[in-house]
């Protein structure tokens, strides 16, 4: 599957980017879409993704690699190819060897993909091409010593290493003993035209939900660090309000759901939590964000910036995050929307305050969202990457 850019190519460097790009359903495809668009808007970029990323029997997430409802990213100078398969090492080698480029940019986030990245790195060293790496998770979401070892190997063989927040930048240098000159921060980019808006009640109708309650949204794959247990515990502490307060949980579990079901039962929350426990197709995502009155990201720990935060911000719904990784950047470091990690009482207090005046809080957060959105434009992210590329290519 290929999207070919404008035939009149610019004079900038040719970038070969390895990662996950729509219509993939697995991996960091939402980020891949935006970075490919940004870079491909200013310089020739060939984005190489996967037609088969993981063995179905060993992957706890989405089993199908491709989502037919997703569209291939497009930009003036962007080409997208889904050439790679986890079972074909010769294909990895051939793609790395034969794809024209001046610089290789790897998006690194997943331990099972290390053999693919190992081949690309070795071939790029053979071809004498400079290497830039964006490290999306400085440390693993769950305990994984091999992820740290592989990330160390990758970072020390790159010419430049990028992360998404100041906290991640300091963490990267400390964890992998990298010199400051080799590390830089470039946040996520947010593409506003991809944000379909619809009436709240119409969105609730699409989901089969009642109009009366106020809804919080927990969106994305369900993993221990996402803090769903924190949300449920906080809900059990909320004061009585004129309108009922419900939670929407939308995403595929990577763990045993029975633990959460038991917590809901013991807390009397069974009838206040509506679940959509599966992969959410691209064309249905906006139903959840348009239906929600606020979005909750109380992660217990985190070493990136969160694709869900980037996805939710254009809807300008109050966003409550924990102070971990780059999450506070999504609320412009405003303490009104931040809670300490693993603090049930703090989250319950924020939600109680929100429920006293949902409309007022939505108006206030809209100002915060506009500030952040103005900083994370596609143009700004494109320029930041181009500056990094120019610096690396001009170095000895």
N, C-alpha and C positions, 0 to 999 in steps of 0.2 A: 504494500500500500504506500503510495508516494504522493506527496504534495510538492510540486515543483514551483519554486519562486520565480520572480521576474527574470527574464532572460538577460536583462541589462544588469549584470552583477556589479556591485560596488568594488572599490579598490581595497577594502579592508581584508584582514586575515580570514582564511577559510577555517572554520571551527568544526571539528568532529566531536559531537556530544554523545555520550553513552548514558542511558538512563531508562526511564519508563515514560511513554508518551501515549496519549489517547490515539486509538480507541482501546488501549489496554485498560483492564479493570483491576489488575494487580499492581502493586508497587506504588511509587509516589507519582502517579500519572497526572494528578491535578497540578502539582508543582512543575512537573516536566512540561506540561502544556504551556504554562506561563513563562518559564525560562526560555523555552524554545521560541516562543513568540517574541519575547523581548530581544534575545540575541539575534534571531533571524530578521528582526526589523532594521538592524543597523549593519550587519555584516553577513557574508555567506555562512550558513550553518547547516550541516547535515546531522540530523538527530537520529541516532540508531537505537531502536527499541527491540522488544521481544515479541515473537509470535507464540512462544511457549516459554514461560519464565520459570515455573516450578513444577515438579512432579505432583500430580493431583493428589496422590495418596499420602504424601508427606506434608502437604501445605494445609494449615488449619483455617486459612481464610477463604477467599473467593476461588472456586475451583476452575472456572473458565478464565482464560487469559484476556479475552477480548469482550468488550461491551459494545454491541452493535448500535446502541443509542448514543454513543460518544462520537464526536467528529474529530477528524485529524486536524491538528493545529495548523494554522496558516499564517504566513507573514511574507513580506516582500522577497526575502532572500533565504527562505527556509525550505529544506527538503526533509521529509520524515520517512524513514524506512523501518519496518519491523522485520529485520533479517535474522535475529538470533533465536536459538532454541537451546534450552538447558542440556539437551542430549546430543548436541552436535559441536564438539570442540573444534573440528575442522572449520566450521562456519564462523566461529569466533575469530580464529586465526586469519582466515581469508578476508573477512570484513575489515579487520584491523590493518591488514597488510595492503589492501588495494583501495581503500577509500581515501581520495585526495584530501589533504588537510595541511594547514600550517601549525595548528595547535590542537591538542586533545583535551577535552573537558569532561571529566567523569563525575557523575552524580552517585555518591557512595552512601548506601543506607542499609544493605541487607547482606548478612553473613553467607547465606547459601549461594550468592552470586560472586563470591570472591574468586573462584576459578576463572570466571569470565574476565574479571578485572585483571587478574594476574596475567592472562594471555595478552590483553590489550596493552598493559603497561610494558611488558617485555618487548612487544612488537614496536611500540612507540619509541622505546629506548633504542631499539635496533634502527628505526627510521630517523632517529635524532630529532624527534618532535617534542617540544616542551609540553608539560602536563600541568593542568589545573584540576584540582579536586574540590568539589563541594561536599563537605561532610555534614550530612543531615542529622545524624545522631552521634554526638561526640562520644557518648557512652551508650551501651545497649539499654533498651527499655526494660528488659529482664536480664537476669544474671547470665553473662556469656563471656567467659574469659577469652574464647577464640575470637570474638568480635573485636575485642580490644587489641589483641595481637595482630589481627589482619588490618585494622585501622592504623595501627602503628606502622606496619610495613608500607601501606599505601601513602600515608602522610609523609614519610621520610623519603619517598621516591618521587614525590610531586615537586614541581617548581613553585607552586603557590597553593595554599589551602584556604578555602572559604568556609565560613559558617554564617549563621543567620542573626546572631544577637551578641551584645557585649559580654553577657554572661558566658555564652558558648565560646567566645573568643578567648577569655581568660581560662576557661576550663580546658580548651584544646591545647593551649600552650603548656599548662601544668601537667595534664594527663600524658601528653606525648613528647614533652621536652622539645618543643619546636621553638625556633627563634621568632621573635615578634615580627621581623621583617618578612617572614615567610607566610604569615597569617593575615587574613583580612575578613571584614564583615560585610556581607551584602544580604539584606533582608529578602523575604518573599516579595514577589510582585503580585498585584491584584488587578484583574482585568474586568472593569465594570460592565461592559456590554454583555457579559455572560451571566448577568444576574436577572433572571425573569421575575417580574413582580406581579402579584395577583392579590385580590382581596382576601383578608384573613379568613373570613367565614367560608369563602369558596374553597380555600386551601384546606380548611378543616373538613368540609364536605368531601373533598377528594380522599381524605384519609379516614373517613367514616367516624369523625369525632364530633362531640357536642360543642356548641358555640359558647356556652356559659362559662366554663372554667377558664382560668388563666393557666397557660401552658409554658413549662420550661422544656428545653430540648437538650438531650444528651445524644450527640450524633457521632457516628463513625464506628470502626471496629471496637468491640468490647474487650478490653484487656485490663489486667489488674491496675496498672498505673493510671488509667483514665479516671479513676475515682468515682465510679458509679456507686460503690458502697458508701462513700462520703455523702453523695447526694441523697441517697435513701435515708441515711441516718439523720441528715439535716431536715428532711421533710417531716420526719417523725417529731421534730422539735418545734415546728411552726405553730404560730398562734392561729386562732380561729379568725377567718376573714369573711367579709360579705360574699365573696365569690370563691368557689372551691379552687384549689391549686393542684394541678395535675402535672405529671411528667411524661414526656414522650421519649422513649428509648428506641433509636433507629440505627441499626448496624448489626453486622454478623459477629456473634460471640467467638472469641478465640479460646474460651475457657468454659468450664461447666456452668451452665445457667442456673442449676439447682441452688447454688449458694445464694444468688440474688433472689430467687423465688422464695427461699426460706426466710431471708431477711425481710422481704415485703410482707410475707404472711405474719411473721412475729411482730412487725411494726404496724399492722393494720393498713397497709398501703396497697393491697391487691387491686382495689377498685380505683386507685388514683394513679396508676402507672399503665400506660398504653405502650405495648411493645410491637416493634417491627423488626424481628430478629433475623435479618437476612441482608444480603448485599442490596443496596439501594441503587437502581439504575440511574444513569445520568438524567434522564428526562423526568424523574420523579423527585429529585433532590430538592428542588425549589418549593415543592409542596410543604416540606417539613419546616423550612426556614420562614416561609410566609405565614405558616400557621402558628409558629411559636411566638410567645411574648418575651422570652428571654432565653439565652443560651448559656449552658454551664460547662466549664472546662476546669474542674477542681483537681487537676492531675496531682498525684502524690509525688512524682518526680518526673523530670523531663529534661532532655538535652538537645532540644531543637526549638522550632518556632510554631509548629502546629498548622497543618493544612486546613483543619476544621476552622481555626481562627481566621485564616485568610478567606475561606469560603463564606463564613458568616458575616464578616464585617460589612460588606456592601448592603446587607439588609438592614443595617443600622438598628438592630435589636440589642437591648442591654446584654452585655457579655461579661460574665463573671469568671475570672481566671484565678489560678493559684500562682503564688510567686515562685515559679520554677522556670528554668530555661528562658526562652524568649517570649513566654506567654504574656508578661506584663506589657510588652511592646504593643500588643494588639489593642490595649486600652490606654496607650500613651502614658504608661506608668502612673496612672491616676488611681490613688488608693481607694476611691469609692467603689472600684470594680475589682479589687484584688483581695484575696484571702490567703493566709498562710497555708502551706500544704498540710494535709491530714488534720485540719481544724474544723470539726463538725460544727462547733458552736459559732465560729466566725461566719461560716457559710449560712447557717440558719439565721444569724443576725442580719446579714445582707439581704436574704430573701424576705425576711419579715419587713424590712424597710422598703424593699421594692413593692411588696404587696399592698402597702399602705397607699401607694400612688404610682401604679404602673405607667400611666400615661405621662406623668411628669418625669419619671425616670427615663422613659423612652426618648422624650424630647432632649433631656440632658445628655444622654449617651450619643444621640445623633451628632452633637457638636464634637464629641470625642472621636467618633468614627470618621467624620469629615476631615479632621486634622490628620489622622493616621492614613487615610486613603490618599490625601494630598502628598504624603511623603513616599508612599510605596507605589507610585505609578509605574507603568510599564516603561515609560521613557527614562525615568530615573534609574531603574534597575538595568536597563540596556546600557546606559552610559557608564554605570559603575562597572559592569562586566567588560565593556570595551576598554576602559582604562586599565583594568587588570591585565587583559590580553596584551595590550600595547606594552605595558611594563615588562611582562614576562618575555615577550618576543624581542624586546630591545636589550635584554640582559645578556651577558656573555654566556 
